[in-house]
Amino acid sequence: MIIDVVEIQEILPHRPPFLLVDRVTDLEVKVSIEAYKNVTIQEPIFGGHFPGHPIYPGVMIIEGMAQAGGILAFKSMDEEGQEDTKNKVVYFMSIDKAKFRAPVRPGDRLVYKLSVIKHRGSIWVLDGKAFVDDKLVAEAELKAMIVDK
């Protein structure tokens, strides 16, 4: 299932410059998602991180994974025919086991791959990994809750 940025904006409340998912390339409801962000020198964050040596911040990588996880959760809820997701939002409860393996730089395509570890009711636990050119650059375990806006 391919989801473009226009449809992503129908699912998530985030907007540029804080929308950190450009496209979903694969999604299996209740199981996994693969999505990406094209990192460009035009990102506002590079004005200060770091001048003359631009590195995409780890916290932004984790946020991108979280946004991809939100898409997975909302699309899974839609598939189940649950409540209207337009009135829901994802809150992250914890980020555990975060590790950063390599820097991400302008020109990289940051690929997010998340899989469901556990899902019960409104709680989701996800294993998240981020890659550049098939090389693992970051990973974390994300726990989130779907709540009313």
N, C-alpha and C positions, 0 to 999 in steps of 0.2 A: 504494500500500500504506500503510494507516494503522496505526501502532503506538502503542498507548496507554502510559501510564506504568507500568502493571503489567507489560506485556510488556517494556518497556525495562529494568525491574529484573531480568528473567530473562536479558537479554543482557549488561548491564553490571554490574560489581561495585559501582559507586557507589551511595550512599544519601543521602537528605536529611540535612543541608543541602547536600551536595556533588554531588547529582544535578542536573545543569543542563540537562536536556532533558525537557520535559513531554510532547511528542508528536511523532511523525514523521508528516508529511503526504504525503510522496512519497518513494519509494525505487526506484531501478532498479539491481539488483545489478551490481557491478563498474563502475558509471557515475556515479551521483549520489545525493544524499539532500537532502531539505528537512525541517527540523524546527524546533521553536520552544520558547522558554522565556518564560513570563509573568513579568515582573520586578515584584515587589510590594514595598511598603515593609516587609513582614514579613521580608525577607531579613536574616539575621543580620549580613551584611557592612555594612549601612547604619548599624549602631550606631557604627561608627568611620570610615566613608568616605562622606560627611563629615557630621558632625552639623550639622543645619540646612541642608545643601546636598547631599542624597544623589545620588551618582553611582555607577553600577554599574562596578566596576573592569575595566579592559581585560584584565587577566589572567584574569578570570572569563569574559569573552566568548571569549577564545582557548580556555579549558578547555571551554566549552560546545561550541565548534566541534569540538574534539578528541573529545569524547564522541559527538557526532553522527557523526564519522568512524569511531569505533570500532564504532558500530552498523552502518554501511555495510560495514565490513570483515567483521564477524562474520556478517551476513546473507548476504554474498557467499560466504563460506566454507561456510555451511550449504547454499546453493544448489549449490555445487560438490560437495557430499557429502564434504567434507574431514573431518579429525579432529574429535572432539567439542569444540566451542568452549567448553563448560562448564569445561574444564581449561586454558583459554587466557586471556591478558590482553594488552591493548595497551599498549606502551611508546612514548612519543613520543621520537624521536631528535633532531629539530630543528624549530624554528619559524623560518621565514625570511620576509623581506619584510613583517613585521607593520606595519600602519598603522591608526591610529585616527582616524576622520574626524569623528565627532560623539559627544557624550555620550549615554549611555543612562540613563534615569531611571525611578524607580518608576512603574508604570502602563504601561510600554512592553511590547510583544510583540517579543521579540528573535528574528528568523527567521534560522536558519543554513542556508546553501546551500553544499554542498560537491560538488566533482566530482573524479573520479580523473584525475590527470595521468599517473601511472605505477603499475603494479602488477606486481611480480615476486616470486613465492614468498611469503614472509611480510612483505615490505616494501611499504608503501603510501605514495605521495606524493599529497597532496590539495591542491586549490585551495579555500580556505575564504573565505567572505564572510558577513558578518552585516548584517542590515537591520532598521530600524524604520520602519514605514509606507513601505516600498519605497525608503527612503533608505539608502545604504550607510553603515554606522557603523564597520565594521572589516573588515580582510582580512588573510590570512596564507597562506603555503604551509606545510603540515604534513607531516612525514615520520614514519612510525610503523612499528613492527615488532610482529608478533603472536608472543608467546612462551608457553612453558609456565608455569603458575603456580608 
